Amino acid sequence: MKTRTFLTTVSAAALIALSGVGSGIGSASATTLYAEPKVKEPAVDIVQDPAAVPAPEAAGKRAPKTHNVVLTTTEVEARLDDGTTYTYWTFNNKVPGPMVRVRVGDTVNVSMTNAPGSIMNHSVDFHAATGFLGGGQITQAEPGQTKEFSFKAMAPGVYVYHCATPMVAQHIAKGMFGLIVVEPEGGLPKVDKEFYVMQQEIYATKAKNLPAAEDDYDGLVNEKPGYLVFNGAVGGLVKDKPLKASVGETVRIWFGVGGPNFTSSFHVIGEIFDRVHNLGDLETTPLKNVQTVTVAPGGATMVEFKVDYPGKYALVDHALSRATKGLIGILEVDGKADDSIILDKSGDSRKQLGEMKH
């Protein structure tokens, strides 16, 4: 397999500064630590737009439908961090892959093509499918091959899909995962904004002055990632594609963990989840007023909340040391402030989020 030598080192403080959250004593930009790396701008942006959620159908029962899901597995070089690129393996050039939305009883036709330029074989396993390893047993495709199968969505829920080609953990860590939502028979209540966010570890070594990050096999098998990120890249949901809403709107986040190894403690700093569909269960009564939700690797959840106050809210894994490795996103809320909800009596709220220590 072709490899590219690439290592880059940025201190924990620099990573926080690059993500836009935290500065002050001890923080510095990468350029103050090492020489500016010479790196061409990658042609592909792999960061999945968190707003790329399929539109929901109107609530109410309907006859079963058939959905066609077309996936292309690609191996592309893209930005991982400022000044650093990485060779990702993807579904449809995005991390995570496209979100799929169906209803219980629907049929899902899957067509998966491994791009001719790929070096590796690839496949896809839908956790929402029953039999044949979720499709992983029958979609093992060599470069240039297309594999197809269909399955019936038999149980409502929020499910992960991922590549199932050995070494499976490597394929997932390099970006090959996504979510499929199987709605209950009558659909789901309407909300104002829906977002799609997934967490992963990236096992890539880092060293100064080298612009490309090389796969770290020892880190992978020993579960010591160089990076942890939302939607594929450091800062992807901070500077590039933050979540956006307005005061008074109801927000729904479809959240999953590709992994391959770490459990997430998903939390939005400054918010409380009004409703949590724990473990991706969409049928039982949701949990209410939850601060942090645990999501296993290969697992998912759906959280909902109303945004009542303007500002920037940080999406994190509350194992907060992981923020220093890139695991942070931002929800930007605009609108009128209500002092009865929260009142700054010291003036510190005039600081931008990026100036605050975290």
VMD Tcl script that draws the C-alpha trace (Angstrom):
set ca {
  {0.00 0.00 0.00}
  {1.30 3.47 -0.87}
  {2.12 5.68 2.07}
  {3.17 9.29 2.32}
  {5.60 10.45 4.92}
  {3.88 13.00 7.06}
  {4.15 14.04 10.57}
  {3.39 17.29 12.31}
  {3.57 18.32 15.95}
  {1.51 21.04 17.52}
  {1.32 21.50 21.26}
  {-1.93 21.03 23.13}
  {-2.17 24.78 23.62}
  {-1.67 25.39 19.93}
  {-4.39 22.90 19.06}
  {-6.83 24.76 21.28}
  {-5.87 28.05 19.69}
  {-6.23 26.64 16.19}
  {-9.68 25.30 17.01}
  {-10.71 28.79 18.09}
  {-11.49 27.83 21.68}
  {-9.12 28.92 24.40}
  {-6.09 31.12 24.60}
  {-4.39 33.23 27.19}
  {-1.33 32.07 29.08}
  {0.28 29.04 27.46}
  {-1.51 29.29 24.12}
  {0.30 29.99 20.87}
  {-0.19 29.62 17.16}
  {1.56 26.87 15.23}
  {3.63 29.48 13.41}
  {5.21 30.65 16.66}
  {6.36 27.11 17.43}
  {7.71 25.93 14.10}
  {8.38 27.17 10.60}
  {5.33 27.57 8.39}
  {4.91 24.25 6.53}
  {4.85 24.34 2.77}
  {1.68 22.55 1.76}
  {-0.58 22.93 -1.25}
  {-4.27 23.43 -0.67}
  {-6.06 20.06 -0.88}
  {-8.57 19.75 -3.70}
  {-11.17 17.95 -1.57}
  {-12.98 19.26 1.51}
  {-14.03 16.15 3.41}
  {-15.81 17.93 6.30}
  {-19.48 16.95 6.18}
  {-21.78 19.96 6.48}
  {-23.71 19.44 9.74}
  {-26.78 20.89 8.01}
  {-26.68 18.13 5.36}
  {-29.68 16.32 6.80}
  {-32.28 14.76 4.46}
  {-35.58 16.61 4.71}
  {-38.13 14.86 6.92}
  {-41.45 13.67 5.56}
  {-44.70 14.94 6.94}
  {-45.82 13.10 10.06}
  {-48.42 10.38 9.62}
  {-48.58 6.81 8.45}
  {-47.86 5.96 4.81}
  {-47.24 2.93 2.60}
  {-43.67 1.53 2.51}
  {-41.27 3.10 0.04}
  {-38.05 2.07 -1.70}
  {-34.94 4.22 -1.28}
  {-31.84 4.08 -3.49}
  {-28.56 4.74 -1.67}
  {-25.56 5.28 -3.95}
  {-22.15 5.26 -2.30}
  {-18.69 5.68 -3.80}
  {-15.67 4.79 -1.68}
  {-12.73 7.11 -2.28}
  {-9.20 7.64 -1.00}
  {-8.45 11.38 -0.98}
  {-5.98 13.82 0.54}
  {-7.62 16.62 2.48}
  {-6.98 19.09 5.28}
  {-6.82 17.53 8.74}
  {-5.52 20.57 10.63}
  {-4.08 23.96 9.74}
  {-1.02 23.22 7.60}
  {-1.57 19.47 7.77}
  {-3.16 17.09 5.29}
  {-4.17 13.47 5.65}
  {-5.21 10.66 3.32}
  {-8.83 9.90 4.20}
  {-10.92 6.94 3.06}
  {-14.49 8.11 2.58}
  {-18.01 7.46 1.42}
  {-18.81 10.08 -1.25}
  {-15.77 12.25 -0.39}
  {-17.20 13.28 3.00}
  {-16.64 12.39 6.65}
  {-19.03 11.18 7.84}
  {-20.66 9.75 4.72}
  {-24.13 10.90 3.67}
  {-26.91 10.60 6.22}
  {-29.65 8.21 5.07}
  {-33.26 8.69 6.24}
  {-36.03 6.12 5.82}
  {-39.03 4.76 7.76}
  {-39.62 1.40 9.32}
  {-40.91 -1.04 6.70}
  {-39.12 0.71 3.82}
  {-36.73 -1.10 1.48}
  {-33.22 0.25 1.03}
  {-31.34 -0.51 -2.20}
  {-27.60 0.01 -1.74}
  {-25.18 0.39 -4.64}
  {-21.54 0.77 -3.56}
  {-18.73 1.46 -6.02}
  {-15.08 1.39 -5.03}
  {-13.42 4.16 -7.05}
  {-11.04 2.87 -9.75}
  {-8.17 4.90 -8.28}
  {-8.42 3.25 -4.86}
  {-5.57 1.16 -3.50}
  {-7.65 -0.73 -0.93}
  {-10.75 -2.92 -1.10}
  {-13.78 -1.37 0.63}
  {-17.30 -2.38 1.71}
  {-20.27 -1.20 3.78}
  {-22.05 -2.63 6.82}
  {-25.39 -1.05 7.84}
  {-26.22 -1.64 11.49}
  {-29.88 -1.20 10.49}
  {-29.73 -4.28 8.23}
  {-30.28 -7.87 9.35}
  {-28.10 -10.66 7.90}
  {-24.93 -10.89 5.78}
  {-23.00 -8.81 8.34}
  {-25.25 -5.86 7.55}
  {-24.12 -6.03 3.94}
  {-20.42 -6.24 4.80}
  {-20.30 -9.89 3.73}
  {-21.56 -9.15 0.21}
  {-20.11 -5.73 -0.63}
  {-16.37 -6.43 -0.50}
  {-15.32 -4.50 -3.61}
  {-11.97 -4.26 -5.32}
  {-10.99 -0.94 -6.95}
  {-13.39 -0.29 -9.82}
  {-15.99 -2.82 -8.68}
  {-19.64 -2.13 -7.83}
  {-21.54 -4.27 -5.32}
  {-25.28 -4.08 -4.64}
  {-27.77 -5.40 -2.10}
  {-31.10 -4.46 -0.56}
  {-32.52 -4.74 2.94}
  {-35.74 -4.03 4.77}
  {-35.63 -1.43 7.55}
  {-37.23 -3.56 10.24}
  {-36.65 -1.55 13.42}
  {-36.85 2.19 14.12}
  {-33.70 3.83 15.46}
  {-30.53 5.77 14.76}
  {-27.90 3.43 13.34}
  {-24.27 3.63 12.24}
  {-22.96 2.30 8.95}
  {-19.26 1.77 8.23}
  {-16.72 -0.03 6.08}
  {-16.33 -3.68 7.06}
  {-13.10 -4.54 5.24}
  {-10.21 -5.77 7.41}
  {-8.57 -4.09 9.22}
  {-12.02 -2.70 9.99}
  {-10.79 -0.32 12.71}
  {-8.37 1.30 10.26}
  {-11.05 1.85 7.60}
  {-13.34 3.46 10.19}
  {-10.60 5.62 11.72}
  {-9.73 6.95 8.27}
  {-13.30 8.18 7.78}
  {-15.54 5.38 6.51}
  {-18.72 5.70 8.58}
  {-22.08 7.46 8.64}
  {-25.64 7.33 10.02}
  {-28.90 5.86 8.81}
  {-32.07 6.99 10.58}
  {-35.05 4.64 10.52}
  {-38.03 6.68 11.65}
  {-41.04 5.13 13.38}
  {-44.14 4.36 11.31}
  {-45.74 7.75 11.92}
  {-42.56 9.79 11.53}
  {-41.15 12.30 14.02}
  {-42.33 15.67 15.38}
  {-41.19 18.71 13.42}
  {-38.30 20.86 14.66}
  {-36.79 24.09 13.31}
  {-33.21 22.93 12.71}
  {-31.61 19.50 12.31}
  {-27.88 18.76 12.36}
  {-25.67 15.75 11.63}
  {-22.53 15.30 13.76}
  {-20.24 12.30 14.22}
  {-17.12 11.75 16.31}
  {-14.02 9.76 15.45}
  {-10.42 9.15 16.41}
  {-7.68 9.66 13.81}
  {-4.54 7.63 14.38}
  {-1.93 9.80 12.72}
  {1.53 10.70 13.96}
  {2.62 14.31 14.30}
  {6.03 16.00 14.05}
  {7.27 19.50 13.28}
  {7.80 20.91 9.79}
  {6.22 18.00 7.92}
  {2.89 18.91 6.30}
  {1.30 15.49 5.86}
  {0.17 13.16 8.64}
  {1.06 9.48 8.31}
  {-1.04 6.60 9.63}
  {0.08 5.44 13.07}
  {-0.56 1.69 13.20}
  {0.88 1.28 16.71}
  {-1.34 4.10 17.91}
  {-4.35 2.40 16.34}
  {-3.83 -1.01 17.94}
  {-2.95 0.57 21.29}
  {-5.86 3.06 21.11}
  {-3.68 6.18 21.29}
  {-5.00 8.60 18.65}
  {-3.16 11.69 17.51}
  {-6.43 13.49 16.85}
  {-10.10 13.31 17.86}
  {-12.53 15.26 15.69}
  {-16.12 15.99 14.77}
  {-17.01 15.55 11.08}
  {-13.53 14.65 9.94}
  {-11.13 17.51 10.69}
  {-9.82 19.81 13.40}
  {-11.91 22.99 13.36}
  {-14.34 21.56 10.82}
  {-17.33 22.58 12.93}
  {-15.66 25.68 14.35}
  {-14.28 27.86 11.57}
  {-15.50 26.03 8.48}
  {-19.02 24.77 9.11}
  {-20.40 25.75 12.53}
  {-23.95 24.83 13.43}
  {-26.26 27.87 13.24}
  {-29.63 28.60 14.85}
  {-31.69 31.48 16.25}
  {-33.18 32.17 19.67}
  {-36.55 30.46 20.00}
  {-35.77 27.66 17.54}
  {-35.89 23.97 18.39}
  {-32.72 22.09 17.48}
  {-32.30 18.39 16.79}
  {-28.83 16.83 16.59}
  {-28.34 13.38 15.11}
  {-25.13 12.34 16.83}
  {-23.10 9.19 16.27}
  {-19.67 7.77 17.07}
  {-17.75 6.13 14.26}
  {-14.97 5.40 16.71}
  {-13.48 2.96 16.17}
  {-12.62 2.70 19.87}
  {-13.61 5.59 22.14}
  {-16.96 6.16 23.86}
  {-18.19 9.76 23.74}
  {-19.72 11.82 26.55}
  {-21.54 14.24 24.26}
  {-22.28 17.63 25.80}
  {-23.14 21.15 24.61}
  {-21.57 23.69 26.96}
  {-24.20 26.19 28.08}
  {-27.19 24.06 27.07}
  {-29.36 21.31 28.51}
  {-30.86 18.62 26.30}
  {-34.63 18.86 26.62}
  {-35.04 15.37 25.18}
  {-32.56 12.52 24.59}
  {-33.35 9.39 22.62}
  {-30.82 7.23 24.41}
  {-28.90 4.59 22.43}
  {-30.68 5.76 19.28}
  {-34.04 4.41 20.45}
  {-36.81 6.37 18.69}
  {-39.82 4.48 20.09}
  {-39.73 4.79 23.87}
  {-40.33 8.02 25.79}
  {-37.17 10.14 25.61}
  {-35.12 11.11 28.65}
  {-35.67 14.71 29.72}
  {-33.36 17.48 30.95}
  {-30.07 15.68 30.35}
  {-26.67 17.37 30.62}
  {-24.44 14.76 28.97}
  {-25.23 11.63 26.97}
  {-22.99 8.58 26.64}
  {-22.61 7.20 23.11}
  {-20.63 4.04 22.44}
  {-18.39 3.50 19.41}
  {-20.68 2.23 16.67}
  {-23.60 3.83 18.52}
  {-25.79 6.90 18.11}
  {-28.34 9.13 19.76}
  {-30.73 11.96 18.96}
  {-30.96 15.02 21.18}
  {-33.35 17.97 21.03}
  {-33.39 21.34 22.76}
  {-34.77 24.84 22.37}
  {-32.20 27.62 22.14}
  {-33.20 30.41 24.50}
  {-30.18 32.70 24.56}
  {-27.78 34.03 21.87}
  {-24.08 33.25 21.78}
  {-21.59 30.53 20.93}
  {-22.11 27.10 22.44}
  {-19.28 24.54 22.38}
  {-19.98 20.94 21.30}
  {-17.59 18.67 23.18}
  {-16.89 15.22 24.45}
  {-16.90 15.85 28.20}
  {-13.75 13.79 28.45}
  {-12.38 17.30 28.00}
  {-8.71 16.48 27.48}
  {-9.81 15.36 24.03}
  {-10.52 18.98 23.08}
  {-6.75 19.49 22.94}
  {-6.66 16.95 20.10}
  {-9.28 18.74 18.03}
  {-12.59 17.49 19.41}
  {-14.71 20.62 19.54}
  {-17.49 22.22 17.50}
  {-19.53 25.40 17.74}
  {-23.26 26.14 17.69}
  {-23.77 29.83 16.85}
  {-27.09 31.25 18.06}
  {-28.27 34.72 17.05}
  {-31.14 36.72 18.48}
  {-32.09 38.95 21.38}
  {-30.67 38.37 24.85}
  {-33.01 37.84 27.80}
  {-31.48 38.94 31.11}
  {-34.00 36.86 33.03}
  {-32.30 33.70 31.68}
  {-28.72 34.68 32.47}
  {-27.17 38.00 33.48}
  {-23.50 38.97 33.33}
  {-22.69 41.09 36.41}
  {-18.92 41.29 35.82}
  {-18.62 42.13 32.11}
  {-16.73 39.00 31.11}
  {-19.32 38.09 28.49}
  {-17.84 40.80 26.28}
  {-14.98 38.41 25.59}
  {-15.27 36.23 22.52}
  {-15.41 32.48 23.07}
  {-12.05 32.12 21.36}
  {-10.43 34.34 24.00}
  {-11.65 32.26 26.92}
  {-9.57 29.58 28.59}
  {-11.03 26.10 28.29}
}
mol new
graphics top color blue
foreach p $ca { graphics top sphere $p radius 0.5 }
foreach p [lrange $ca 0 end-1] q [lrange $ca 1 end] { graphics top cylinder $p $q radius 0.2 }
display resetview
